[in-house]
Amino acid sequence: MIKEKKIIIANWKMNPVSEKEAQKLFLSIKNVASKLLNVQTIICPPFVYLNTLNKLFKGHRIAVGAQDVFYKNTGSFTGMISADMLKDNGIKYAIVGHSERRSLGETNEIVNQKIKLLLQADIVPIVCVGEVVRDEEAKHFDFLKNEILNSLDGVSAGSLENIIIAYEPVWAISTNSAGVAMNSQDIHEMTIFTKKVLSDKYGMKVVLPKILYGGSVNVENVEDLIMNGNIDGLLVGKASLSVNDFKEILSVANKM
Ligand code: PGA
């Protein structure tokens, strides 16, 4: 059986503060990532560094992705970047629906528009979903289902294999949780649930999106999360800004 590659995404958020530092960080990660046979590494820097970093590598083991995209392709929208612009710059991935964007007003309907425009531009949308809180009545299941179905409304079954879903419970993101990730058994349960939501909608025969976990991933928990979380990879925020930590996360993923 061919071992499926793990997908490890670095979400640099609004870091680092200079292009020089961005290049240095990227090149150090590239040195390791380009040797790993079992990992697809995707670095998502701020927009302003995308082009420079995109020129610093060849091959497929490492790639760069955008952290967002606008939900329309043309028009007078000051400050926005379209899917077609990303495509023209050779960008192959873009995060949409990150909780930090949702907290600024991004709705499932907006996420849905972004996904469709990215697919049209042959860019893989990395769709972030995840509940804000967990409660004893388990309303987080309905919340997640609603988020997935509304975000994918009108997206064809055939497009699913070109989408990545990043399950990121908002409460587990390092800035909200003081660095405590979701327990791997619970992640396992949520990935099964996500797959069920998708196969109920699209049928059993479709190729489902890869499902990643994100939220306080670090060198201590990476092995457990990959081994027991039933996931295809990870979306890493804070730990992706430390060269040593991120290299370690990549190496662990490569061994599993
Ligand atoms: P974290 O961030 O790894 O720092 O929790 C993850 C994210 O926000 O995507």
py3Dmol code that shows the C-alpha trace and the ligand (Angstrom):
import py3Dmol

protein = """\
ATOM      1  CA  MET A   1       0.000   0.000   0.000  1.00  0.00           C
ATOM      2  CA  ILE A   2       1.316   3.475  -0.825  1.00  0.00           C
ATOM      3  CA  LYS A   3       1.683   5.533   2.333  1.00  0.00           C
ATOM      4  CA  GLU A   4      -0.330   8.752   2.078  1.00  0.00           C
ATOM      5  CA  LYS A   5       1.732  11.874   2.684  1.00  0.00           C
ATOM      6  CA  LYS A   6       0.918  13.872   5.795  1.00  0.00           C
ATOM      7  CA  ILE A   7       0.076  17.504   5.104  1.00  0.00           C
ATOM      8  CA  ILE A   8       1.699  19.936   7.534  1.00  0.00           C
ATOM      9  CA  ILE A   9       0.666  23.564   7.149  1.00  0.00           C
ATOM     10  CA  ALA A  10       2.394  26.501   8.822  1.00  0.00           C
ATOM     11  CA  ASN A  11       0.132  29.463   9.501  1.00  0.00           C
ATOM     12  CA  TRP A  12       2.524  32.312  10.216  1.00  0.00           C
ATOM     13  CA  LYS A  13      -0.326  34.788  10.825  1.00  0.00           C
ATOM     14  CA  MET A  14       1.011  38.382  10.941  1.00  0.00           C
ATOM     15  CA  ASN A  15       4.668  37.282  11.327  1.00  0.00           C
ATOM     16  CA  PRO A  16       7.582  37.828  10.921  1.00  0.00           C
ATOM     17  CA  VAL A  17       8.040  41.595  10.711  1.00  0.00           C
ATOM     18  CA  SER A  18      10.541  41.695   7.850  1.00  0.00           C
ATOM     19  CA  GLU A  19      11.035  39.975   4.521  1.00  0.00           C
ATOM     20  CA  LYS A  20      14.583  39.134   5.515  1.00  0.00           C
ATOM     21  CA  GLU A  21      13.360  37.182   8.531  1.00  0.00           C
ATOM     22  CA  ALA A  22      10.643  35.526   6.448  1.00  0.00           C
ATOM     23  CA  GLN A  23      13.255  34.306   3.964  1.00  0.00           C
ATOM     24  CA  LYS A  24      15.527  33.052   6.710  1.00  0.00           C
ATOM     25  CA  LEU A  25      12.710  31.125   8.399  1.00  0.00           C
ATOM     26  CA  PHE A  26      11.495  29.718   5.109  1.00  0.00           C
ATOM     27  CA  LEU A  27      14.936  28.589   3.939  1.00  0.00           C
ATOM     28  CA  SER A  28      15.692  26.848   7.237  1.00  0.00           C
ATOM     29  CA  ILE A  29      12.390  24.970   7.025  1.00  0.00           C
ATOM     30  CA  LYS A  30      12.910  24.222   3.341  1.00  0.00           C
ATOM     31  CA  ASN A  31      16.228  22.512   4.058  1.00  0.00           C
ATOM     32  CA  VAL A  32      14.412  19.890   6.101  1.00  0.00           C
ATOM     33  CA  ALA A  33      11.051  19.805   4.301  1.00  0.00           C
ATOM     34  CA  SER A  34      12.541  19.236   0.862  1.00  0.00           C
ATOM     35  CA  LYS A  35      14.117  15.982   2.075  1.00  0.00           C
ATOM     36  CA  LEU A  36      10.992  14.465   3.602  1.00  0.00           C
ATOM     37  CA  LEU A  37       9.323  11.841   1.428  1.00  0.00           C
ATOM     38  CA  ASN A  38       6.205  11.411   3.536  1.00  0.00           C
ATOM     39  CA  VAL A  39       5.242  15.011   4.228  1.00  0.00           C
ATOM     40  CA  GLN A  40       3.781  17.796   2.112  1.00  0.00           C
ATOM     41  CA  THR A  41       4.781  21.063   3.798  1.00  0.00           C
ATOM     42  CA  ILE A  42       2.779  24.214   3.055  1.00  0.00           C
ATOM     43  CA  ILE A  43       3.973  27.552   4.442  1.00  0.00           C
ATOM     44  CA  CYS A  44       1.360  30.320   4.667  1.00  0.00           C
ATOM     45  CA  PRO A  45       3.104  33.677   5.190  1.00  0.00           C
ATOM     46  CA  PRO A  46       1.556  37.168   5.035  1.00  0.00           C
ATOM     47  CA  PHE A  47       0.604  38.218   1.467  1.00  0.00           C
ATOM     48  CA  VAL A  48       3.571  40.561   1.079  1.00  0.00           C
ATOM     49  CA  TYR A  49       6.082  37.692   1.340  1.00  0.00           C
ATOM     50  CA  LEU A  50       4.280  35.181  -0.893  1.00  0.00           C
ATOM     51  CA  ASN A  51       5.994  36.046  -4.129  1.00  0.00           C
ATOM     52  CA  THR A  52       9.503  36.140  -2.741  1.00  0.00           C
ATOM     53  CA  LEU A  53       9.101  32.841  -0.907  1.00  0.00           C
ATOM     54  CA  ASN A  54       7.440  31.210  -3.888  1.00  0.00           C
ATOM     55  CA  LYS A  55      10.651  31.752  -5.839  1.00  0.00           C
ATOM     56  CA  LEU A  56      12.864  30.123  -3.216  1.00  0.00           C
ATOM     57  CA  PHE A  57      12.059  26.489  -3.953  1.00  0.00           C
ATOM     58  CA  LYS A  58      11.538  23.965  -6.713  1.00  0.00           C
ATOM     59  CA  GLY A  59       9.613  20.699  -6.610  1.00  0.00           C
ATOM     60  CA  HIS A  60       6.543  19.678  -4.674  1.00  0.00           C
ATOM     61  CA  ARG A  61       7.580  18.744  -1.163  1.00  0.00           C
ATOM     62  CA  ILE A  62       7.241  22.325   0.036  1.00  0.00           C
ATOM     63  CA  ALA A  63       4.797  24.972  -1.190  1.00  0.00           C
ATOM     64  CA  VAL A  64       3.505  28.358  -0.110  1.00  0.00           C
ATOM     65  CA  GLY A  65      -0.107  29.324   0.460  1.00  0.00           C
ATOM     66  CA  ALA A  66      -2.064  32.508   1.174  1.00  0.00           C
ATOM     67  CA  GLN A  67      -3.725  33.107   4.543  1.00  0.00           C
ATOM     68  CA  ASP A  68      -6.876  34.481   2.932  1.00  0.00           C
ATOM     69  CA  VAL A  69      -8.435  35.651  -0.339  1.00  0.00           C
ATOM     70  CA  PHE A  70     -11.265  38.040  -1.180  1.00  0.00           C
ATOM     71  CA  TYR A  71     -14.680  36.626  -2.066  1.00  0.00           C
ATOM     72  CA  LYS A  72     -14.985  38.434  -5.409  1.00  0.00           C
ATOM     73  CA  ASN A  73     -12.688  38.332  -8.402  1.00  0.00           C
ATOM     74  CA  THR A  74     -13.262  41.784  -9.904  1.00  0.00           C
ATOM     75  CA  GLY A  75     -14.440  45.200  -8.805  1.00  0.00           C
ATOM     76  CA  SER A  76     -13.449  48.165  -6.682  1.00  0.00           C
ATOM     77  CA  PHE A  77     -12.414  46.585  -3.393  1.00  0.00           C
ATOM     78  CA  THR A  78      -9.648  48.560  -1.781  1.00  0.00           C
ATOM     79  CA  GLY A  79      -7.013  46.443  -0.130  1.00  0.00           C
ATOM     80  CA  MET A  80      -8.272  43.077  -1.319  1.00  0.00           C
ATOM     81  CA  ILE A  81      -6.504  40.227  -3.135  1.00  0.00           C
ATOM     82  CA  SER A  82      -8.399  37.962  -5.570  1.00  0.00           C
ATOM     83  CA  ALA A  83      -8.080  34.254  -6.329  1.00  0.00           C
ATOM     84  CA  ASP A  84      -7.083  35.115  -9.894  1.00  0.00           C
ATOM     85  CA  MET A  85      -4.228  37.291  -8.597  1.00  0.00           C
ATOM     86  CA  LEU A  86      -2.992  34.427  -6.428  1.00  0.00           C
ATOM     87  CA  LYS A  87      -3.195  32.118  -9.416  1.00  0.00           C
ATOM     88  CA  ASP A  88      -1.261  34.555 -11.569  1.00  0.00           C
ATOM     89  CA  ASN A  89       1.449  34.531  -8.921  1.00  0.00           C
ATOM     90  CA  GLY A  90       1.669  30.742  -8.969  1.00  0.00           C
ATOM     91  CA  ILE A  91       0.069  30.214  -5.548  1.00  0.00           C
ATOM     92  CA  LYS A  92      -1.492  26.769  -5.119  1.00  0.00           C
ATOM     93  CA  TYR A  93      -3.122  26.943  -1.662  1.00  0.00           C
ATOM     94  CA  ALA A  94      -5.141  29.450   0.382  1.00  0.00           C
ATOM     95  CA  ILE A  95      -6.589  29.305   3.886  1.00  0.00           C
ATOM     96  CA  VAL A  96     -10.224  30.417   4.204  1.00  0.00           C
ATOM     97  CA  GLY A  97     -12.507  30.730   7.214  1.00  0.00           C
ATOM     98  CA  HIS A  98      -9.792  30.887   9.853  1.00  0.00           C
ATOM     99  CA  SER A  99     -11.394  31.683  13.204  1.00  0.00           C
ATOM    100  CA  GLU A 100      -9.365  34.883  13.416  1.00  0.00           C
ATOM    101  CA  ARG A 101     -11.022  35.992  10.135  1.00  0.00           C
ATOM    102  CA  ARG A 102     -14.422  34.732  11.218  1.00  0.00           C
ATOM    103  CA  SER A 103     -14.129  36.864  14.356  1.00  0.00           C
ATOM    104  CA  LEU A 104     -13.703  39.869  12.019  1.00  0.00           C
ATOM    105  CA  GLY A 105     -17.007  39.073  10.317  1.00  0.00           C
ATOM    106  CA  GLU A 106     -16.327  36.248   7.848  1.00  0.00           C
ATOM    107  CA  THR A 107     -19.496  34.149   7.533  1.00  0.00           C
ATOM    108  CA  ASN A 108     -20.047  30.666   6.089  1.00  0.00           C
ATOM    109  CA  GLU A 109     -21.561  32.335   3.009  1.00  0.00           C
ATOM    110  CA  ILE A 110     -18.390  34.367   2.453  1.00  0.00           C
ATOM    111  CA  VAL A 111     -16.250  31.267   3.009  1.00  0.00           C
ATOM    112  CA  ASN A 112     -18.413  29.481   0.434  1.00  0.00           C
ATOM    113  CA  GLN A 113     -17.790  32.206  -2.179  1.00  0.00           C
ATOM    114  CA  LYS A 114     -14.064  32.089  -1.494  1.00  0.00           C
ATOM    115  CA  ILE A 115     -13.950  28.295  -1.875  1.00  0.00           C
ATOM    116  CA  LYS A 116     -15.718  28.472  -5.238  1.00  0.00           C
ATOM    117  CA  LEU A 117     -13.415  31.188  -6.613  1.00  0.00           C
ATOM    118  CA  LEU A 118     -10.321  29.343  -5.430  1.00  0.00           C
ATOM    119  CA  LEU A 119     -11.464  26.078  -7.041  1.00  0.00           C
ATOM    120  CA  GLN A 120     -12.107  27.932 -10.303  1.00  0.00           C
ATOM    121  CA  ALA A 121      -8.546  29.258 -10.104  1.00  0.00           C
ATOM    122  CA  ASP A 122      -7.125  25.751  -9.433  1.00  0.00           C
ATOM    123  CA  ILE A 123      -6.063  26.764  -5.931  1.00  0.00           C
ATOM    124  CA  VAL A 124      -6.662  24.318  -3.083  1.00  0.00           C
ATOM    125  CA  PRO A 125      -8.836  25.928  -0.385  1.00  0.00           C
ATOM    126  CA  ILE A 126      -7.768  25.044   3.156  1.00  0.00           C
ATOM    127  CA  VAL A 127     -11.138  25.427   4.862  1.00  0.00           C
ATOM    128  CA  CYS A 128     -10.974  26.065   8.604  1.00  0.00           C
ATOM    129  CA  VAL A 129     -13.941  24.903  10.650  1.00  0.00           C
ATOM    130  CA  GLY A 130     -14.432  24.265  14.350  1.00  0.00           C
ATOM    131  CA  GLU A 131     -16.619  25.082  17.298  1.00  0.00           C
ATOM    132  CA  VAL A 132     -16.009  28.100  19.501  1.00  0.00           C
ATOM    133  CA  VAL A 133     -16.963  26.238  22.685  1.00  0.00           C
ATOM    134  CA  ARG A 134     -17.863  22.698  23.765  1.00  0.00           C
ATOM    135  CA  ASP A 135     -20.863  22.177  26.001  1.00  0.00           C
ATOM    136  CA  GLU A 136     -22.463  19.245  27.769  1.00  0.00           C
ATOM    137  CA  GLU A 137     -25.363  19.109  25.343  1.00  0.00           C
ATOM    138  CA  ALA A 138     -22.832  18.484  22.563  1.00  0.00           C
ATOM    139  CA  LYS A 139     -24.138  21.335  20.425  1.00  0.00           C
ATOM    140  CA  HIS A 140     -20.668  21.475  18.865  1.00  0.00           C
ATOM    141  CA  PHE A 141     -21.651  18.594  16.578  1.00  0.00           C
ATOM    142  CA  ASP A 142     -24.502  20.592  15.051  1.00  0.00           C
ATOM    143  CA  PHE A 143     -22.325  23.690  14.906  1.00  0.00           C
ATOM    144  CA  LEU A 144     -19.625  21.857  12.967  1.00  0.00           C
ATOM    145  CA  LYS A 145     -22.110  20.179  10.637  1.00  0.00           C
ATOM    146  CA  ASN A 146     -23.711  23.523   9.850  1.00  0.00           C
ATOM    147  CA  GLU A 147     -20.335  25.143   9.227  1.00  0.00           C
ATOM    148  CA  ILE A 148     -19.207  22.357   6.873  1.00  0.00           C
ATOM    149  CA  LEU A 149     -22.471  22.119   4.909  1.00  0.00           C
ATOM    150  CA  ASN A 150     -22.902  25.873   4.495  1.00  0.00           C
ATOM    151  CA  SER A 151     -19.274  26.418   3.567  1.00  0.00           C
ATOM    152  CA  LEU A 152     -19.508  23.722   0.891  1.00  0.00           C
ATOM    153  CA  ASP A 153     -22.948  24.648  -0.422  1.00  0.00           C
ATOM    154  CA  GLY A 154     -23.003  24.146  -4.203  1.00  0.00           C
ATOM    155  CA  VAL A 155     -19.506  22.647  -4.273  1.00  0.00           C
ATOM    156  CA  SER A 156     -19.501  19.540  -6.470  1.00  0.00           C
ATOM    157  CA  ALA A 157     -18.595  16.059  -5.258  1.00  0.00           C
ATOM    158  CA  GLY A 158     -15.768  15.963  -7.778  1.00  0.00           C
ATOM    159  CA  SER A 159     -14.164  19.067  -6.229  1.00  0.00           C
ATOM    160  CA  LEU A 160     -13.883  17.573  -2.756  1.00  0.00           C
ATOM    161  CA  GLU A 161     -10.542  15.946  -3.402  1.00  0.00           C
ATOM    162  CA  ASN A 162      -9.143  19.402  -4.211  1.00  0.00           C
ATOM    163  CA  ILE A 163     -10.138  20.783  -0.818  1.00  0.00           C
ATOM    164  CA  ILE A 164      -8.436  20.445   2.555  1.00  0.00           C
ATOM    165  CA  ILE A 165     -10.497  20.754   5.726  1.00  0.00           C
ATOM    166  CA  ALA A 166      -8.693  21.995   8.817  1.00  0.00           C
ATOM    167  CA  TYR A 167     -10.672  21.159  11.938  1.00  0.00           C
ATOM    168  CA  GLU A 168      -9.595  23.812  14.423  1.00  0.00           C
ATOM    169  CA  PRO A 169     -11.664  23.992  17.597  1.00  0.00           C
ATOM    170  CA  VAL A 170     -11.390  27.704  18.328  1.00  0.00           C
ATOM    171  CA  TRP A 171     -11.014  27.151  22.075  1.00  0.00           C
ATOM    172  CA  ALA A 172      -7.879  25.017  21.467  1.00  0.00           C
ATOM    173  CA  ILE A 173      -5.950  27.596  19.412  1.00  0.00           C
ATOM    174  CA  SER A 174      -2.875  28.572  21.417  1.00  0.00           C
ATOM    175  CA  THR A 175      -3.857  32.187  21.927  1.00  0.00           C
ATOM    176  CA  ASN A 176      -7.207  31.062  23.429  1.00  0.00           C
ATOM    177  CA  SER A 177      -6.071  28.040  25.390  1.00  0.00           C
ATOM    178  CA  ALA A 178      -2.634  28.804  26.809  1.00  0.00           C
ATOM    179  CA  GLY A 179      -1.323  26.067  24.573  1.00  0.00           C
ATOM    180  CA  VAL A 180      -3.507  23.060  25.393  1.00  0.00           C
ATOM    181  CA  ALA A 181      -4.564  21.048  22.351  1.00  0.00           C
ATOM    182  CA  MET A 182      -7.721  18.989  22.041  1.00  0.00           C
ATOM    183  CA  ASN A 183      -7.328  15.433  23.269  1.00  0.00           C
ATOM    184  CA  SER A 184      -6.488  13.045  20.419  1.00  0.00           C
ATOM    185  CA  GLN A 185      -9.452  10.726  21.161  1.00  0.00           C
ATOM    186  CA  ASP A 186     -11.836  13.650  20.799  1.00  0.00           C
ATOM    187  CA  ILE A 187     -10.129  14.670  17.552  1.00  0.00           C
ATOM    188  CA  HIS A 188     -10.624  11.112  16.316  1.00  0.00           C
ATOM    189  CA  GLU A 189     -14.333  11.381  17.090  1.00  0.00           C
ATOM    190  CA  MET A 190     -14.641  14.752  15.339  1.00  0.00           C
ATOM    191  CA  THR A 191     -12.867  13.535  12.185  1.00  0.00           C
ATOM    192  CA  ILE A 192     -15.198  10.527  11.978  1.00  0.00           C
ATOM    193  CA  PHE A 193     -18.123  12.908  12.413  1.00  0.00           C
ATOM    194  CA  THR A 194     -16.779  15.226   9.690  1.00  0.00           C
ATOM    195  CA  LYS A 195     -16.398  12.319   7.272  1.00  0.00           C
ATOM    196  CA  LYS A 196     -19.944  11.187   8.063  1.00  0.00           C
ATOM    197  CA  VAL A 197     -21.353  14.666   7.407  1.00  0.00           C
ATOM    198  CA  LEU A 198     -19.574  14.682   4.048  1.00  0.00           C
ATOM    199  CA  SER A 199     -20.551  11.174   2.990  1.00  0.00           C
ATOM    200  CA  ASP A 200     -24.182  11.767   4.031  1.00  0.00           C
ATOM    201  CA  LYS A 201     -24.197  14.764   1.696  1.00  0.00           C
ATOM    202  CA  TYR A 202     -22.099  13.450  -1.168  1.00  0.00           C
ATOM    203  CA  GLY A 203     -22.445   9.647  -0.966  1.00  0.00           C
ATOM    204  CA  MET A 204     -19.977   6.941  -0.047  1.00  0.00           C
ATOM    205  CA  LYS A 205     -18.110   6.817  -3.342  1.00  0.00           C
ATOM    206  CA  VAL A 206     -16.573  10.294  -3.419  1.00  0.00           C
ATOM    207  CA  VAL A 207     -12.946  11.017  -2.596  1.00  0.00           C
ATOM    208  CA  LEU A 208     -13.241  12.974   0.640  1.00  0.00           C
ATOM    209  CA  PRO A 209     -11.113  16.036   1.459  1.00  0.00           C
ATOM    210  CA  LYS A 210      -8.034  15.507   3.573  1.00  0.00           C
ATOM    211  CA  ILE A 211      -8.844  16.397   7.181  1.00  0.00           C
ATOM    212  CA  LEU A 212      -6.254  18.155   9.325  1.00  0.00           C
ATOM    213  CA  TYR A 213      -6.273  19.202  12.960  1.00  0.00           C
ATOM    214  CA  GLY A 214      -5.118  22.592  14.239  1.00  0.00           C
ATOM    215  CA  GLY A 215      -4.954  24.142  17.708  1.00  0.00           C
ATOM    216  CA  SER A 216      -1.867  24.234  19.970  1.00  0.00           C
ATOM    217  CA  VAL A 217       0.082  21.611  18.024  1.00  0.00           C
ATOM    218  CA  ASN A 218       3.613  21.407  19.459  1.00  0.00           C
ATOM    219  CA  VAL A 219       6.629  19.106  19.673  1.00  0.00           C
ATOM    220  CA  GLU A 220       5.225  17.380  22.757  1.00  0.00           C
ATOM    221  CA  ASN A 221       1.829  16.432  21.360  1.00  0.00           C
ATOM    222  CA  VAL A 222       2.524  15.953  17.642  1.00  0.00           C
ATOM    223  CA  GLU A 223       3.148  12.213  17.843  1.00  0.00           C
ATOM    224  CA  ASP A 224      -0.013  11.485  19.821  1.00  0.00           C
ATOM    225  CA  LEU A 225      -2.137  13.742  17.601  1.00  0.00           C
ATOM    226  CA  ILE A 226      -0.997  12.034  14.405  1.00  0.00           C
ATOM    227  CA  MET A 227      -1.038   8.509  15.821  1.00  0.00           C
ATOM    228  CA  ASN A 228      -4.419   8.696  17.532  1.00  0.00           C
ATOM    229  CA  GLY A 229      -6.261  11.634  15.973  1.00  0.00           C
ATOM    230  CA  ASN A 230      -7.324   9.910  12.712  1.00  0.00           C
ATOM    231  CA  ILE A 231      -6.035  12.915  10.755  1.00  0.00           C
ATOM    232  CA  ASP A 232      -4.224  13.500   7.469  1.00  0.00           C
ATOM    233  CA  GLY A 233      -2.046  16.266   8.857  1.00  0.00           C
ATOM    234  CA  LEU A 234      -1.805  19.381  10.970  1.00  0.00           C
ATOM    235  CA  LEU A 235      -2.217  23.133  10.773  1.00  0.00           C
ATOM    236  CA  VAL A 236       0.375  24.717  13.031  1.00  0.00           C
ATOM    237  CA  GLY A 237       0.357  28.332  14.215  1.00  0.00           C
ATOM    238  CA  LYS A 238       2.694  29.386  17.015  1.00  0.00           C
ATOM    239  CA  ALA A 239       5.077  26.402  16.795  1.00  0.00           C
ATOM    240  CA  SER A 240       5.597  27.025  13.065  1.00  0.00           C
ATOM    241  CA  LEU A 241       7.481  30.236  13.882  1.00  0.00           C
ATOM    242  CA  SER A 242      10.177  28.364  15.772  1.00  0.00           C
ATOM    243  CA  VAL A 243      12.531  26.722  13.275  1.00  0.00           C
ATOM    244  CA  ASN A 244      13.557  23.959  15.669  1.00  0.00           C
ATOM    245  CA  ASP A 245      10.035  23.152  16.800  1.00  0.00           C
ATOM    246  CA  PHE A 246       8.622  23.130  13.304  1.00  0.00           C
ATOM    247  CA  LYS A 247      11.459  20.964  11.961  1.00  0.00           C
ATOM    248  CA  GLU A 248      10.786  18.498  14.775  1.00  0.00           C
ATOM    249  CA  ILE A 249       7.066  18.465  13.963  1.00  0.00           C
ATOM    250  CA  LEU A 250       7.883  17.756  10.302  1.00  0.00           C
ATOM    251  CA  SER A 251      10.314  14.960  11.194  1.00  0.00           C
ATOM    252  CA  VAL A 252       7.837  13.271  13.523  1.00  0.00           C
ATOM    253  CA  ALA A 253       5.140  13.471  10.834  1.00  0.00           C
ATOM    254  CA  ASN A 254       7.523  12.008   8.302  1.00  0.00           C
ATOM    255  CA  LYS A 255       8.161   8.932  10.466  1.00  0.00           C
ATOM    256  CA  MET A 256       4.506   8.083  10.949  1.00  0.00           C
TER     257      MET A 256
END
"""
ligand_1 = """\
9
PGA
P -1.804 27.553 17.136
O -2.592 28.217 15.908
O -1.043 26.362 16.585
O -0.902 28.640 17.619
O -2.830 27.134 18.119
C -3.314 27.450 15.009
C -4.115 28.367 14.121
O -4.615 29.396 14.597
O -4.271 28.095 12.918
"""
view = py3Dmol.view(width=600, height=400)
view.addModel(protein, "pdb")
view.setStyle({"model": 0}, {"cartoon": {"style": "trace"}})
view.addModel(ligand_1, "xyz")
view.setStyle({"model": 1}, {"stick": {}})
view.zoomTo()
view.show()
